Amino acid sequence: MSGLTHSLPFEARASVRTPKHRDTSTTCRERATADLLKSVVMITANERLTLERSAASWELRAQLLDRVEETERARCQAAAQGLSA
């Protein structure tokens, strides 16, 4: 036996969690712009096309989120008008 019968001191504490990233149309557009900027300096056509496709995907996601956010705003306004009427 090695003589290590005592456990090491351990301080119990809550783990630090990073805040969850929330996708919004603005963050998606920022990612699209970043990918397009990166694509400009790519040497191979494959790298450039990959980043251009990625940028297009982020832009489509931004448009989808715009529609979802607009629908939610309209729903909230309709509910508020229904409650006040």
Residue, then its C-alpha position, 0 to 999 in steps of 0.5 A: m500500500s502506498g500510504l495515500t489513504h486520505s483523499l485530496p482536499f476538494e472544494a465543492r463549488a458550482s461549475v461555471r457555465t458559459p451563457k448559451h448563444r442565442d441566434t438572432s437575425t443580427t448574429c446570423r448576418e454577422r456570421a455571414t459577413a465574417d464568412l464572406l470576408k474570410s472567403v476573399v483571402m482563400i487561396t483555393a476555389n474549394e475553400r472560397l466556395t465553402l465559405e460563400r455557401s456558409a455565408a449564404s446559409w447564414e443569410l437564409r437563417a437570418q431571413l427565417l429568424d426575421r420572419v419568426e420574430e416579425t410573426e411573434r411581434a404581430r402575435c403579441q400585438a394582436a393579443a394585446q389589442g384583444l385584451s384591451a378591447 
